[in-house]
Amino acid sequence: MQKLYQLMNDYIEKPAEEDLSFVKKGELIMAYLKMKEDGLMTDDEFEEKKKRILGLEDQ
């Protein structure tokens, strides 16, 4: 799971030529939610990742 977490993190951090599709965003959020439920990340970490994926950080 830690490797998946790092791969997803790297994917989000890369500058994208275009925004993530709606489906990809949903898949990433659901994967992070599963990791939160499995105890691999805190509620705050999940919310931070979700905001970044949805483009809601610092708005």
LOTOR-313911 format. One record per atom (N, C-alpha, C): residue number from 0; residue in three letters; z, y, x. Coordinates in Angstrom, 3 decimals. Layout:
BEGIN
seq|type|c3|c2|c1
NUM|Ala|Z|Y|X
...
***
This chain:
BEGIN
seq|type|c3|c2|c1
0|Met|0.000|-1.198|0.823
0|Met|0.000|0.000|0.000
0|Met|0.000|1.257|0.863
1|Gln|0.679|1.208|1.997
1|Gln|0.735|2.395|2.860
1|Gln|-0.646|2.751|3.366
2|Lys|-1.469|1.733|3.685
2|Lys|-2.831|1.988|4.149
2|Lys|-3.650|2.625|3.030
3|Leu|-3.497|2.140|1.806
3|Leu|-4.192|2.732|0.668
3|Leu|-3.771|4.181|0.487
4|Tyr|-2.486|4.438|0.611
4|Tyr|-1.968|5.798|0.495
4|Tyr|-2.637|6.702|1.531
5|Gln|-2.726|6.234|2.774
5|Gln|-3.339|7.044|3.831
5|Gln|-4.832|7.244|3.581
6|Leu|-5.527|6.201|3.139
6|Leu|-6.961|6.332|2.849
6|Leu|-7.208|7.350|1.734
7|Met|-6.381|7.291|0.688
7|Met|-6.542|8.248|-0.413
7|Met|-6.217|9.650|0.065
8|Asn|-5.203|9.792|0.868
8|Asn|-4.827|11.091|1.405
8|Asn|-5.958|11.666|2.239
9|Asp|-6.540|10.842|3.109
9|Asp|-7.661|11.281|3.942
9|Asp|-8.848|11.702|3.079
10|Tyr|-9.089|10.963|2.002
10|Tyr|-10.209|11.260|1.107
10|Tyr|-10.034|12.637|0.459
11|Ile|-8.823|12.938|0.049
11|Ile|-8.556|14.222|-0.603
11|Ile|-8.613|15.363|0.399
12|Glu|-8.139|15.131|1.605
12|Glu|-8.073|16.185|2.612
12|Glu|-9.440|16.584|3.160
13|Lys|-10.416|15.692|3.071
13|Lys|-11.743|16.001|3.607
13|Lys|-12.384|17.098|2.782
14|Pro|-13.020|18.061|3.444
14|Pro|-13.766|19.043|2.666
14|Pro|-14.952|18.358|2.001
15|Ala|-15.050|18.469|0.721
15|Ala|-16.116|17.800|-0.018
15|Ala|-17.284|18.754|-0.249
16|Glu|-18.485|18.193|-0.233
16|Glu|-19.658|19.009|-0.518
16|Glu|-19.682|19.394|-1.983
17|Glu|-19.143|18.537|-2.813
17|Glu|-19.024|18.844|-4.230
17|Glu|-17.678|18.346|-4.710
18|Asp|-17.226|18.865|-5.837
18|Asp|-15.928|18.468|-6.363
18|Asp|-15.926|16.998|-6.741
19|Leu|-14.737|16.398|-6.695
19|Leu|-14.604|15.020|-7.138
19|Leu|-14.986|14.926|-8.610
20|Ser|-15.628|13.855|-8.983
20|Ser|-15.988|13.664|-10.383
20|Ser|-14.727|13.455|-11.218
21|Phe|-14.872|13.653|-12.495
21|Phe|-13.769|13.461|-13.433
21|Phe|-13.196|12.060|-13.309
22|Val|-14.061|11.059|-13.203
22|Val|-13.619|9.667|-13.107
22|Val|-12.872|9.437|-11.799
23|Lys|-13.404|9.940|-10.685
23|Lys|-12.740|9.778|-9.394
23|Lys|-11.368|10.434|-9.404
24|Lys|-11.273|11.605|-10.001
24|Lys|-9.978|12.280|-10.090
24|Lys|-8.985|11.421|-10.854
25|Gly|-9.431|10.870|-11.970
25|Gly|-8.564|10.004|-12.768
25|Gly|-8.121|8.767|-12.011
26|Glu|-9.059|8.169|-11.275
26|Glu|-8.731|6.981|-10.490
26|Glu|-7.700|7.299|-9.411
27|Leu|-7.876|8.428|-8.736
27|Leu|-6.923|8.819|-7.697
27|Leu|-5.545|9.079|-8.281
28|Ile|-5.499|9.788|-9.394
28|Ile|-4.212|10.072|-10.027
28|Ile|-3.531|8.781|-10.460
29|Met|-4.288|7.857|-11.037
29|Met|-3.694|6.593|-11.466
29|Met|-3.201|5.776|-10.273
30|Ala|-3.925|5.807|-9.158
30|Ala|-3.479|5.091|-7.960
30|Ala|-2.185|5.702|-7.433
31|Tyr|-2.114|7.033|-7.406
31|Tyr|-0.874|7.689|-6.970
31|Tyr|0.269|7.398|-7.942
32|Leu|-0.020|7.349|-9.236
32|Leu|1.014|7.031|-10.218
32|Leu|1.566|5.631|-9.971
33|Lys|0.696|4.683|-9.684
33|Lys|1.134|3.322|-9.385
33|Lys|2.027|3.310|-8.147
34|Met|1.631|4.072|-7.134
34|Met|2.441|4.142|-5.919
34|Met|3.803|4.768|-6.203
35|Lys|3.833|5.777|-7.078
35|Lys|5.118|6.391|-7.452
35|Lys|5.994|5.370|-8.176
36|Glu|5.376|4.635|-9.101
36|Glu|6.124|3.625|-9.851
36|Glu|6.624|2.505|-8.945
37|Asp|5.886|2.222|-7.871
37|Asp|6.291|1.185|-6.922
37|Asp|7.301|1.697|-5.898
38|Gly|7.677|2.972|-6.006
38|Gly|8.682|3.533|-5.113
38|Gly|8.142|3.991|-3.767
39|Leu|6.827|4.138|-3.657
39|Leu|6.225|4.542|-2.391
39|Leu|6.102|6.051|-2.242
40|Met|6.346|6.781|-3.333
40|Met|6.354|8.243|-3.259
40|Met|7.300|8.782|-4.318
41|Thr|7.781|9.978|-4.081
41|Thr|8.724|10.606|-5.013
41|Thr|7.962|11.288|-6.145
42|Asp|8.709|11.694|-7.170
42|Asp|8.106|12.441|-8.272
42|Asp|7.461|13.729|-7.764
43|Asp|8.150|14.418|-6.862
43|Asp|7.615|15.668|-6.315
43|Asp|6.326|15.436|-5.529
44|Glu|6.291|14.368|-4.720
44|Glu|5.070|14.049|-3.966
44|Glu|3.916|13.753|-4.917
45|Phe|4.208|13.000|-5.978
45|Phe|3.169|12.675|-6.967
45|Phe|2.641|13.945|-7.618
46|Glu|3.539|14.814|-8.039
46|Glu|3.106|16.058|-8.688
46|Glu|2.269|16.917|-7.741
47|Glu|2.647|16.962|-6.466
47|Glu|1.881|17.727|-5.481
47|Glu|0.470|17.158|-5.331
48|Lys|0.359|15.838|-5.226
48|Lys|-0.953|15.193|-5.100
48|Lys|-1.792|15.426|-6.347
49|Lys|-1.160|15.295|-7.511
49|Lys|-1.879|15.484|-8.773
49|Lys|-2.423|16.905|-8.868
50|Lys|-1.611|17.889|-8.522
50|Lys|-2.064|19.275|-8.553
50|Lys|-3.224|19.516|-7.594
51|Arg|-3.134|18.915|-6.399
51|Arg|-4.214|19.073|-5.419
51|Arg|-5.516|18.472|-5.959
52|Ile|-5.424|17.266|-6.537
52|Ile|-6.614|16.609|-7.074
52|Ile|-7.242|17.437|-8.192
53|Leu|-6.396|18.000|-9.050
53|Leu|-6.888|18.772|-10.188
53|Leu|-7.205|20.225|-9.830
54|Gly|-6.936|20.598|-8.593
54|Gly|-7.228|21.972|-8.162
54|Gly|-6.279|23.000|-8.751
55|Leu|-5.051|22.596|-9.001
55|Leu|-4.075|23.479|-9.643
55|Leu|-3.035|24.042|-8.673
56|Glu|-3.161|23.723|-7.392
56|Glu|-2.139|24.184|-6.453
56|Glu|-2.220|25.690|-6.260
57|Asp|-1.057|26.321|-6.202
57|Asp|-0.901|27.765|-5.967
57|Asp|-1.708|28.627|-6.934
58|Gln|-1.679|28.260|-8.205
58|Gln|-2.368|29.107|-9.192
58|Gln|-1.364|29.773|-10.079
***
